[in-house]
Amino acid sequence: MWEAQNKAIKTTGNRDPMAWLDYDPVWLRRDYWQSLCERWATGPWQERSQAAKRNRSTHPEKNVHTSGSVSYATHNQKLHHELERAPTFRELFDRTHKRKGMDDYVSESARTITDTYDRTMADRYAEGTPQPDLDLEAWVDAVGGPRKGRVYSFGDSLDTTPVLSSYASSVAPPAYASSSAAPPGSGVEEIRTLIREELRTHFGVMVEQLISAMQGVRPSQLAPQVSITINFT
């Protein structure tokens, strides 16, 4: 979703979401996109956006990488093509956090994290013991734990649910785990919310009428099977 926003900004030369209404991505219905733009233009969303900018400027090293505006999914596909196999998480991390053509990380933070992770892996797995491509708990510990439901270096295309659930269950009691492992708000969640709202609006009355009608019918009068199909175009 960030890529769609960034493209709209570059195309319109305007950071006002209301100027992006006609520049919806091809993979998203226009009415959904326009609803998102209207939501992004509201005060609460703008306040969260400004707070995020302040946080990024306060901790600039945490945001340094070499991937530019290219998504992790795209980097993953390119690396898969180059290696002729699925890349490991560490290979993907190095691709996006090392200077091109050099064995040098772009920030001291990235170097510290990988060094800490390597030491943890050496302690956790004896020499010659098979190691997983990514030890979730070791990585989350190395980066200092999740922040606001996110894990450092995990792009939006990478599922952090198992990471957060595993980490939360290992370091905290259930009450804390349930709150810390809650997924953050995202473009995907906003789209799901819009879909749910649309379903309620368009089908709520229909469902209520159907339930009322069925309550007035004896079980013996019901058809053997009722199938309702909703097609989205």
N, C-alpha and C positions, 0 to 999 in steps of 0.2 A: 504493500500500500504506500510505503514511503516513496518508492520509485515512481508510482503514479502521481503522487503529489509533486515530487521534484520535477517530473516532466511537464506537468501543468504550469509550474512556476516558470520554467525556462521558456515554454511556448508563449505564455501570456506576458511574461516580464512583470508579473504582479504576484504579491504574496497574499492577496486577499482571496480566501477560498471562494467567495461569490463570483470572482472573475474566472473561475475554472469550470463553471457549470457545463459549458459546451465542449469540454476537453476530457471526456470520460475515456478510460482505457477500454480496449476492445473486448477484454474478458469480463467486463462488469456491465450490467444493465444500466442504462442512462439514468433511470429514475432512482436507482440505488445510489449511484454516484452523486446525483444532485442532492439527495437527502443527506449524504455524508458531507458534502460541501457546506450545506446549511448548518449542520451540526458543528463542523470545524470552525465556522464563523462565529459561533456563540462565545460569550464571555468565559464560561468555565473551561472550555477546551483551549482557548487562547491563553488563559492563565497557566494551565498545565504545560503548554508549549513553551511559554517564557520561562517557567521554572526549570524545565528540562535544559533549556539553553544555558541558564545560569549554572546548573550543575555541571554541564559539559565544560564550561569555561573555568570552573573551579578545579576540575580534575582533568586537564587536557590530555595527560598521558594515557588515561584509560580509553581515549577515543582515537588513538593513533593506529592506523593500519594502512596497508598498501592496496586495498581492494577498490578504493574510490567509490563510485556509485554502483559498481557491479555487485550483484547479490551473491551471497554465499552459494546459493543453488547453481548459479552460472559458473562460479569458480570450481565448484564440485564437478560439474559436467566437463569443463575443460581439462581438469586434472585427471578425470577418469579416462578421457580420450588419450591424453599424453602417456599415462601409465598403463593403459589397456587393462585396467582393473579398477575397482572401487577404491578411492584413496582413503587412508585412515584419517581420523579426526586430527591427529598431530600433523600430518602432511598438509591438510587443509589449513590448519592454523599457521604453519610456517609459510605457506604460499601467501597468505594474507597479512602476515606480520613481519616478514623479512624483506629487506631491500632486494629488488630484482637483480639476479646475478651475483648476489653476495650472501655470505653466511653470517649476516648481521641483522639483528632485530631492530625494528624502527624505534623502539622505546625501551628504557630501562625496566619499565613495568612488565613488558612482555618477556624480557629476558629473565627477570626474577621469577615470574610465574612458571616458566618452563623449567628453570633450574630446581625450583621447589617441587614441582611435579615429578621430575626425574629422580630426585632424592627419595621422595615418598615411594615411588614405584620400586626403587632399588631395595628399600627397607621392607616393603610389603611382599615382594616376590623374590625368592631365592634364585641365585644364578642358575640358569638352565630351565627354570620353571616357565611354562607358557604364560604370556601376559596378554590381556585383552587389548584391543586397539585403543580403547579408552576406559580407564577406571574412573567412573563417574564421581565417586566420593573423593578420590584423590585429587581430581581436577577442581572440583568445587572448593575443596579445602585450600588448594594452591592459589586460587583467585580471591580467597577471602570470603567465600560464601556468596549466596545469591543476593542481589540488590533489587528490591521492588519486583520480585518474581522473575528476574532475568539473571542469566549466567554470562559472565564476561567471555566474549569471543563466540557465543552462540548466536548466529543470525536468526532472523525471524523464520527462516525456512527449516531450521533445525528444531526438532521437538524437545523442549526442555522439561516436559512433564516427568519422565522417569528420573531425570537428574534431580529435580527439586524434591520429588517424593522420596527418593532414596536418601538424599542429604538430610531432609527434614526429619525423617524417621530415625536417622542414626544419631542426630545431635540434639534432639529436643523431644519433650513429652508430646503426646497426641494433640493437646490443646494448641501448642505453639506450632506444631507441624501443619495443622489444618489452616492456620492463618498465613504462615510463611510460604506455603506451597500454592497459594491461590494464584492462578494465572493472571497476568496483567491485562489491562484493557488494550485492545489492538484493533487494527482495521478489520481483521477477520471477525472479531467479536462484535464490532459495530454492525457489520453486514448481517451477521446472524440475528442481531437484535432487530434490525430493519425488517428482515424476512418474517420474524415472529410477529412483529407489529402488523405487517401487511396481512398475514394469515388471519390474525384476530379480526382485523377490519373487514376483510372480504368474506371470510368464512364463519365468523363468529355467529352471526344471525342464522346462517344455514344450519350450523350444528345445533344451536338451541332449538330451532324448529324441528329438526330431525329427532332430537331427544324427546321433545314434547310429544311428537307423533308416536314414537315407539312406546312411551309410557302409557299411551291410551290403547295399545294393542296387546291382546293376550299372547303368551308365548306360542300357542298352537297356531296363531295366525301369522307368525313371523316367517319369512322366507328362509330356506335352509342356509343361504349365504348371501351376504350383502357386501358388495365391493365398491368402494369409492376411489376413483383415480383422479389425481390432480396433476395436470401437466403444466410445467413451467416452460415458457418460451422466451 
